[in-house]
């Protein structure tokens, strides 16, 4: 998920699809991935899959003061918050990773890599590719599934239920830069520990999309203004 160490201005675009996942997890020799790219993918995938060891080694080991140590409980808190339609951003990046689909199909590229003895800092340009939701077979979603997307302004959460009806216009996140800061890990097994990941709000761009939704006419008319 990241870029070259020697040239901080060189970028690589990564599509985290099946091929990329297999290349990273199986160590395929003809897929070359820079160290920073691995950091982002492995941490994001660990969060998405509720992998407690990843959370402990790559985040909690440099945050002894962090109040919620259990990743499942941390995720439950995030899920409760997103249902309110608004979220705040935390240093562990749970909200960003979940809503931007990092580790589960989101596009990103790494930029401006700065590697020093006691820190590793870089940016990622993230593109959730929400439009692809319209091309996913509805049978792939569990019954009653609700999808959560970044809306405008940043921090707004849009919920939608996949269906067959063209829903209202919605302003959703198109791209966003994230700032990552890592430090050497002196306690965990991982080489680097995530100090923080944060959105650079001035870089957020949005686009108007319509999704195939399961909505009644009453619900559709009530949501047309609130989600734009």
Secondary structure, 3 states (H helix, E strand, C coil): CCCCCCCCCCCCEEECCHHHHHHHHHCCCCCCCCHHHHHHHHHHHHHHCCCHHHHHHHCHHHCCCCCCCCHHHHHHHHHHHHCCCECCCCCCCHHHHHHCCCCCCCEEEEEEEEEECCEEEEEEEEECCHHHHHHCCHHHCCCCCCEEEEECCCCEEEEECEEEEECCCEEEEEEEEEEEEEEECCCCCCCEEEEEEEEEEEEEEEEEECCEECCCHHHHHHHCCCCC
